[in-house]
């Protein structure tokens, strides 16, 4: 899992993060699964700290919610 950031041209003073789930055995042509933007903080460090505070059961739920039906 990785934390990725997306720019918001309407609010360039925020750090907007989403989670990217990438399996270790990803097949050729397979795309990682990404959440929508779920972290919005005023500094990079705050955004990273928030991402680190997710517990395993929360990450599992986020992954399940991002998977296709």
BELVENRA-V338835 format. One record per helix or strand of 3 or more residues. SS is the DSSP state (helix for helix, strand for strand). FROM is the first residue (numbers start at 1). LEN is the number of residues. If there is no record, write none. Layout:
SS | FROM | LEN
SS | FROM | LEN
This chain:
strand | 2 | 5
strand | 15 | 7
strand | 39 | 3
helix | 44 | 9
helix | 56 | 11
